């Protein structure tokens, strides 16, 4: 099998593996608080507090370990780390079906965070075996597997919990994660493309950090990953409350589910297209355009008066946000040496997880002090500001390059 065929085979395998993992990770979200209620006669405040703790602790652990997994993957290969992550995740989720107390569930969610790098690691693996010119399209294709799993997971999880019970739903979920691990073991053949014959075989942590700090656009893309996730996740915990304000209590869960998942549909429809466009137009330009567009389409959410208007806003948000992850990864693929890509993407992933934690907290605080509409205004401003910052940095870089070319031309003439 030639390199091109292996790359296509690996992409297909990781698409299905990411579909299973993303679906499994989101299966338990609809009933996490309900599961906590089964451990005792607790107050609503206690359940809500511990649901927040058990949800957030996974992201905290992932924030701490993501760069480490990326570095290990760069040095020893990503296939072994993917296998460890899949079976670590599967075991953690399986044991969640056996716990007897809230604290045991909390500890397992903590351990689970150590292994949540499966999807970012798969992105790094596919990135390193993809030629630069098509990385946006390829990573966009891979992202559709994650989005599809994320869309289907909560629905399937709710059905399983209602039909078989919460503990059995966890155990079924673990089985699909183990299946992803088996797919990696059996089918994945890891390799790297070579961008430069003289590139180093490995880089120290200091060399990687120094490289990032010397690239203003790269470090900005990595740091802004956190703010993008904060903006995206700020409205998630209070979305059902906003739907209730607009529509009343009738069919609240169903309509809230539509408003929540429609963003994923917009994401699914456009993520591969944005990657393909970025391959032709330029990754920085598309990333800037998507951030500015996301800021603009999110703002009307603060002024809607009907649920259908909110659904349209959420769909358009998914359309704009759909390209940000693959385009961001494709940009890193362009600028970072192939043998440090995992660690660079690890820092990017780490800050994304931090944003996942901070977003719901910030959204709840803003909604509490002001109102839910204020959260939409805040997130719109945050996304628009991210786009303007990248635009300013890109403008300065282009101006500096133009000045260098001009001086070179004058010195040779």
C-alpha positions, -999 to 999 in steps of 0.1 A, spaced: 0 0 0 15 34 -10 16 64 12 -15 81 -3 -36 49 2 -24 46 37 -33 82 44 -68 77 31 -72 45 51 -60 61 83 -84 91 78 -113 67 74 -103 47 105 -99 78 126 -132 93 113 -150 63 127 -129 62 159 -136 99 166 -173 93 158 -174 66 185 -154 85 211 -172 119 206 -206 101 207 -196 82 238 -183 113 256 -215 131 251 -239 102 257 -237 107 295 -242 145 295 -280 145 295 -283 124 326 -252 132 347 -271 152 373 -299 126 373 -274 99 380 -260 118 410 -296 120 424 -297 82 426 -269 81 452 -290 96 479 -317 121 490 -299 153 481 -311 189 477 -313 205 443 -285 228 452 -262 199 462 -270 180 429 -264 211 408 -231 219 426 -217 183 422 -229 180 386 -208 211 379 -178 197 398 -180 163 381 -184 179 346 -156 204 351 -130 183 367 -125 163 334 -116 195 316 -92 206 344 -72 173 342 -72 175 304 -59 211 305 -30 199 326 -20 168 306 -27 177 270 8 192 262 24 161 279 5 137 256 14 158 226 51 157 235 51 119 241 33 114 208 59 135 189 87 114 204 73 79 205 44 79 180 8 87 184 -7 52 178 4 38 212 -10 70 229 -43 67 211 -46 31 222 -38 40 258 -63 69 256 -91 48 242 -88 20 267 -82 44 296 -114 63 286 -134 31 282 -123 17 315 -131 50 333 -166 52 318 -173 15 325 -164 19 362 -187 50 364 -216 25 361 -203 7 392 -199 37 416 -219 40 448 -212 76 458 -208 111 442 -172 113 452 -164 80 435 -179 94 403 -160 127 408 -127 107 411 -134 87 379 -142 119 360 -109 132 372 -91 101 359 -111 103 327 -96 137 320 -61 121 318 -73 102 287 -95 128 270 -68 136 244 -79 110 220 -96 134 195 -68 161 196 -42 133 193 -60 119 162 -60 154 147 -22 156 153 -17 122 137 -37 130 106 -20 164 104 15 149 103 6 125 75 -11 152 53 5 174 27 3 211 37 -17 221 6 -47 199 15 -46 199 53 -77 221 57 -98 198 37 -85 166 53 -88 180 89 -122 193 81 -133 158 69 -119 144 102 -138 170 122 -171 158 106 -167 125 124 -164 143 158 -194 165 151 -216 137 139 -208 117 171 -214 148 193 -248 153 176 -259 117 180 -244 110 214 -268 129 237 -299 115 219 -287 79 221 -275 83 257 -310 95 268 -327 66 251 -303 41 267 -307 56 301 -345 56 299 -346 20 285 -319 2 306 -309 26 334 -280 49 340 -254 23 351 -261 2 320 -259 33 298 -223 40 311 -213 4 304 -227 5 268 -209 37 263 -176 22 273 -181 -5 248 -181 19 219 -149 36 232 -132 2 234 -144 -4 198 -125 28 188 -94 15 204 -97 -18 185 -100 1 153 -68 19 160 -50 -13 169 -61 -33 139 -63 -7 111 -40 23 118 -6 25 101 13 55 114 37 75 93 48 111 88 53 131 56 86 149 54 85 187 49 123 192 52 150 165 49 172 185 74 145 188 102 155 177 137 142 143 148 131 157 182 128 190 200 132 199 237 103 215 255 124 247 256 128 246 219 91 242 213 81 270 236 108 293 221 95 285 186 59 294 196 69 326 213 88 338 182 57 334 161 32 362 169 4 347 148 9 312 161 9 322 198 -21 344 192 -40 315 175 -32 292 205 -42 318 232 -73 329 214 -84 292 213 -93 297 250 -114 328 244 -132 312 215 -142 282 237 -152 306 265 -174 325 241 -189 293 227 -196 276 261 -207 306 280 -243 303 269 -245 264 271 -257 261 308 -283 288 305 -297 280 270 -327 261 284 -335 290 307 -334 314 277 -357 290 257 -381 290 287 -381 328 287 -389 329 250 -414 300 248 -425 291 283 -424 257 298 -442 238 270 -420 212 254 -390 228 271 -366 199 269 -374 191 233 -371 227 221 -339 233 241 -324 202 225 -331 216 191 -316 250 200 -286 232 214 -280 207 186 -287 229 156 -253 245 161 -237 211 155 -258 207 123 -244 240 109 -209 228 120 -214 195 102 -225 211 70 -197 235 67 -166 223 85 -151 204 55 -161 232 31 -143 258 52 -112 236 53 -112 233 15 -117 271 10 -88 278 35 -65 255 14 -71 279 -15 -75 313 1 -52 311 31 -57 298 67 -51 331 85 -76 349 62 -104 324 67 -98 321 104 -101 359 108 -132 360 86 -149 332 106 -142 348 139 -156 382 127 -186 364 112 -193 344 144 -192 376 164 -217 392 140 -242 363 139 -241 358 177 -252 394 185 -288 390 173 -293 363 199 -295 390 225 -326 406 208 -346 376 196 -383 374 207 -392 340 194 -375 306 197 -373 301 159 -352 332 157 -328 318 184 -326 285 164 -316 304 133 -289 324 152 -276 291 167 -275 275 132 -256 304 117 -232 302 146 -225 266 138 -219 275 102 -192 301 112 -177 281 140 -176 249 119 -144 258 102 -125 273 131 -111 240 145 -99 224 112 -86 257 99 -68 264 132 -52 229 131 -43 233 94 -26 266 102 -5 249 129 3 222 103 17 250 80 40 268 105 52 242 130 79 216 121 64 181 117 83 167 147 69 192 172 33 194 159 19 172 186 32 193 215 22 226 198 -13 212 192 -12 200 228 -8 235 241 -36 246 218 -59 218 231 -49 226 267 -62 261 264 -93 249 246 -101 227 276 -95 257 299 -120 277 279 -145 248 282 -142 252 320 -143 290 322 -171 296 297 -200 282 316 -188 299 348 -185 333 331 -218 329 314 -235 320 346 -220 350 364 -229 375 337 -264 361 334 -268 364 372 -256 400 375 -274 412 344 -295 389 322 -292 361 296 -292 386 267 -261 401 281 -243 368 277 -249 369 239 -236 405 238 -205 395 257 -197 364 236 -204 383 204 -179 410 215 -154 384 225 -155 365 192 -153 398 172 -124 410 193 -105 377 186 -110 383 149 -98 419 151 -67 409 171 -57 383 145 -64 408 117 -41 433 133 -13 407 138 -17 395 102 -16 431 89 16 438 108 32 405 96 23 413 60 36 449 63 69 436 78 74 411 50 66 437 24 92 461 39 118 433 39 111 425 2 113 462 -7 147 466 11 160 435 -5 149 447 -40 165 481 -35 198 465 -22 201 443 -52 193 469 -78 
